[in-house]
């Protein structure tokens, strides 16, 4: 391997995630805000349905590593809003991300990591202001 590492911690900036989410749902939702606190991500927003603004919120309390996948269960969404939100989100998620009932995202890491990079994600922790991703030994193949 031309580049290798033993273990690293990668930080994901919550403010940048929030800005990216706002870009991705522009025109679909009237408002969205993602707040990262230790152990919890809160997603809150508003969607106008007919003439009524309908607020929503959801919680993510863990992100699990399952082999080469990340599993992100979302809770706290009223069942009446699930079909609306699924429709909005499904149209925006990239290939390699699927939504399983009731509202769990499964991210196939192989779709986002180049094939010449060996990476072992050991854990994803929700911290104040973002995420910490614990990466095990890996490297870049030539």
MITIGU-81898 format. One record per residue (C-alpha): residue number from 1; residue in three letters; x, y, z. Coordinates in steps of 0.25 Angstrom, whole numbers, plus 5000, padded with zeros to 4 digits. Each point is the difference from the previous one (the first is absolute). Example, Ala and Ser with C-alpha at 12.3 -4.5 7.8 and 13.67 -1.06 7.14 Angstrom:
+-----+-----+------+------+------+
!   n ! res !   c1 !   c2 !   c3 !
+-----+-----+------+------+------+
!   1 ! ALA ! 5049 ! 4982 ! 5031 !
!   2 ! SER ! 5006 ! 5014 ! 4998 !
+-----+-----+------+------+------+
***
This chain:
+-----+-----+------+------+------+
!   n ! res !   c1 !   c2 !   c3 !
+-----+-----+------+------+------+
!   1 ! UNK ! 5000 ! 5000 ! 5000 !
!   2 ! UNK ! 5005 ! 5014 ! 4997 !
!   3 ! UNK ! 4993 ! 5006 ! 5011 !
!   4 ! UNK ! 4995 ! 4993 ! 5013 !
!   5 ! UNK ! 4995 ! 5003 ! 5014 !
!   6 ! UNK ! 4999 ! 4993 ! 5013 !
!   7 ! UNK ! 4987 ! 5007 ! 5005 !
!   8 ! UNK ! 4994 ! 5014 ! 4998 !
!   9 ! UNK ! 4989 ! 5008 ! 5005 !
!  10 ! UNK ! 4992 ! 5008 ! 4990 !
!  11 ! UNK ! 4991 ! 5011 ! 5004 !
!  12 ! UNK ! 4988 ! 5004 ! 4992 !
!  13 ! UNK ! 4996 ! 5015 ! 5002 !
!  14 ! UNK ! 4985 ! 5001 ! 5003 !
!  15 ! UNK ! 4999 ! 5014 ! 4995 !
!  16 ! UNK ! 5004 ! 4996 ! 4986 !
!  17 ! UNK ! 4991 ! 4988 ! 5001 !
!  18 ! UNK ! 4988 ! 5009 ! 5003 !
!  19 ! UNK ! 5004 ! 5009 ! 4988 !
!  20 ! UNK ! 5001 ! 4988 ! 4991 !
!  21 ! UNK ! 4986 ! 4995 ! 5005 !
!  22 ! UNK ! 4994 ! 5014 ! 4997 !
!  23 ! UNK ! 5005 ! 5000 ! 4986 !
!  24 ! UNK ! 4995 ! 4986 ! 4997 !
!  25 ! UNK ! 4986 ! 5002 ! 5005 !
!  26 ! UNK ! 4998 ! 5015 ! 4994 !
!  27 ! UNK ! 4987 ! 5001 ! 4994 !
!  28 ! UNK ! 4995 ! 4987 ! 5007 !
!  29 ! UNK ! 5000 ! 5005 ! 5014 !
!  30 ! UNK ! 4997 ! 5014 ! 5006 !
!  31 ! UNK ! 5010 ! 4998 ! 5011 !
!  32 ! UNK ! 5010 ! 4990 ! 5005 !
!  33 ! UNK ! 5010 ! 5000 ! 5012 !
!  34 ! UNK ! 5009 ! 4989 ! 5004 !
!  35 ! UNK ! 5006 ! 5001 ! 5015 !
!  36 ! UNK ! 5011 ! 4991 ! 5004 !
!  37 ! UNK ! 5001 ! 4998 ! 5015 !
!  38 ! UNK ! 5008 ! 4989 ! 5007 !
!  39 ! UNK ! 4993 ! 4987 ! 4998 !
!  40 ! UNK ! 4988 ! 5006 ! 4991 !
!  41 ! UNK ! 4997 ! 5007 ! 4987 !
!  42 ! UNK ! 4988 ! 5008 ! 4999 !
!  43 ! UNK ! 4994 ! 5003 ! 4987 !
!  44 ! UNK ! 4988 ! 5010 ! 5000 !
!  45 ! UNK ! 4993 ! 5007 ! 4989 !
!  46 ! UNK ! 4987 ! 5005 ! 4994 !
!  47 ! UNK ! 4993 ! 4996 ! 4987 !
!  48 ! UNK ! 4988 ! 5008 ! 4995 !
!  49 ! UNK ! 4989 ! 4990 ! 4996 !
!  50 ! UNK ! 4989 ! 5006 ! 4993 !
!  51 ! UNK ! 4999 ! 5014 ! 5007 !
!  52 ! UNK ! 5005 ! 4995 ! 5014 !
!  53 ! UNK ! 5014 ! 4999 ! 5004 !
!  54 ! UNK ! 5003 ! 4987 ! 5007 !
!  55 ! UNK ! 5011 ! 4999 ! 5009 !
!  56 ! UNK ! 5008 ! 4987 ! 5002 !
!  57 ! UNK ! 5012 ! 4995 ! 5008 !
!  58 ! UNK ! 5008 ! 4987 ! 5001 !
!  59 ! UNK ! 5011 ! 4995 ! 5009 !
!  60 ! UNK ! 5012 ! 4991 ! 4996 !
!  61 ! UNK ! 5006 ! 4994 ! 5013 !
!  62 ! UNK ! 5010 ! 4991 ! 4994 !
!  63 ! UNK ! 5007 ! 4997 ! 4987 !
!  64 ! UNK ! 5004 ! 4985 ! 4999 !
!  65 ! UNK ! 5011 ! 4994 ! 4992 !
!  66 ! UNK ! 4996 ! 4987 ! 4994 !
!  67 ! UNK ! 5011 ! 4995 ! 4991 !
!  68 ! UNK ! 5002 ! 5009 ! 4989 !
!  69 ! UNK ! 4986 ! 5007 ! 5003 !
!  70 ! UNK ! 4996 ! 5011 ! 5009 !
!  71 ! UNK ! 4986 ! 4998 ! 5006 !
!  72 ! UNK ! 4993 ! 5013 ! 5004 !
!  73 ! UNK ! 4987 ! 4998 ! 5007 !
!  74 ! UNK ! 4991 ! 5012 ! 5001 !
!  75 ! UNK ! 4989 ! 5001 ! 5011 !
!  76 ! UNK ! 4990 ! 5010 ! 5005 !
!  77 ! UNK ! 4993 ! 5003 ! 4986 !
!  78 ! UNK ! 4985 ! 4999 ! 5001 !
!  79 ! UNK ! 4995 ! 4989 ! 4991 !
!  80 ! UNK ! 4991 ! 5010 ! 4992 !
!  81 ! UNK ! 5012 ! 5007 ! 4995 !
!  82 ! UNK ! 5008 ! 4987 ! 4997 !
!  83 ! UNK ! 4995 ! 4999 ! 4986 !
!  84 ! UNK ! 5002 ! 5015 ! 4997 !
!  85 ! UNK ! 5014 ! 5000 ! 5005 !
!  86 ! UNK ! 5004 ! 4987 ! 4994 !
!  87 ! UNK ! 4996 ! 5005 ! 4986 !
!  88 ! UNK ! 5008 ! 5013 ! 5002 !
!  89 ! UNK ! 5012 ! 4993 ! 5005 !
!  90 ! UNK ! 5000 ! 4988 ! 4990 !
!  91 ! UNK ! 5000 ! 5010 ! 4989 !
!  92 ! UNK ! 5013 ! 5006 ! 5006 !
!  93 ! UNK ! 5008 ! 4989 ! 5005 !
!  94 ! UNK ! 5012 ! 4995 ! 4991 !
!  95 ! UNK ! 5002 ! 4986 ! 4995 !
!  96 ! UNK ! 5006 ! 4992 ! 5011 !
!  97 ! UNK ! 4990 ! 5005 ! 5010 !
!  98 ! UNK ! 4987 ! 4993 ! 5003 !
!  99 ! UNK ! 4988 ! 5003 ! 5009 !
! 100 ! UNK ! 4994 ! 4988 ! 5008 !
! 101 ! UNK ! 4987 ! 5000 ! 5008 !
! 102 ! UNK ! 4996 ! 5007 ! 5008 !
! 103 ! UNK ! 5012 ! 5010 ! 4998 !
! 104 ! UNK ! 5014 ! 4995 ! 5000 !
! 105 ! UNK ! 5011 ! 5004 ! 4990 !
! 106 ! UNK ! 5010 ! 4989 ! 4996 !
! 107 ! UNK ! 5012 ! 5006 ! 4994 !
! 108 ! UNK ! 5009 ! 4991 ! 4991 !
! 109 ! UNK ! 5014 ! 5005 ! 5003 !
! 110 ! UNK ! 5006 ! 4993 ! 4988 !
! 111 ! UNK ! 4992 ! 5010 ! 4991 !
! 112 ! UNK ! 5007 ! 5012 ! 5006 !
! 113 ! UNK ! 5014 ! 4995 ! 5003 !
! 114 ! UNK ! 5009 ! 4998 ! 4988 !
! 115 ! UNK ! 5003 ! 4986 ! 4997 !
! 116 ! UNK ! 5015 ! 5002 ! 5002 !
! 117 ! UNK ! 4998 ! 5004 ! 5014 !
! 118 ! UNK ! 5000 ! 4990 ! 5011 !
! 119 ! UNK ! 4992 ! 5005 ! 5012 !
! 120 ! UNK ! 4994 ! 4994 ! 5012 !
! 121 ! UNK ! 4990 ! 5009 ! 5007 !
! 122 ! UNK ! 4999 ! 4995 ! 5014 !
! 123 ! UNK ! 4990 ! 5010 ! 5006 !
! 124 ! UNK ! 4992 ! 5013 ! 4998 !
! 125 ! UNK ! 4998 ! 5008 ! 5012 !
! 126 ! UNK ! 4990 ! 5012 ! 5001 !
! 127 ! UNK ! 5008 ! 5011 ! 5007 !
! 128 ! UNK ! 4997 ! 5015 ! 5003 !
! 129 ! UNK ! 5000 ! 5007 ! 4986 !
! 130 ! UNK ! 5001 ! 4988 ! 4991 !
! 131 ! UNK ! 5005 ! 4986 ! 4999 !
! 132 ! UNK ! 5013 ! 4993 ! 5003 !
! 133 ! UNK ! 5003 ! 4988 ! 4992 !
! 134 ! UNK ! 5010 ! 4990 ! 5005 !
! 135 ! UNK ! 5008 ! 4994 ! 4989 !
! 136 ! UNK ! 5009 ! 4987 ! 5002 !
! 137 ! UNK ! 5012 ! 4996 ! 4992 !
! 138 ! UNK ! 5000 ! 5002 ! 4985 !
! 139 ! UNK ! 5007 ! 5006 ! 4989 !
! 140 ! UNK ! 5000 ! 5004 ! 4985 !
! 141 ! UNK ! 5004 ! 4989 ! 4990 !
! 142 ! UNK ! 5008 ! 5003 ! 4987 !
+-----+-----+------+------+------+
***
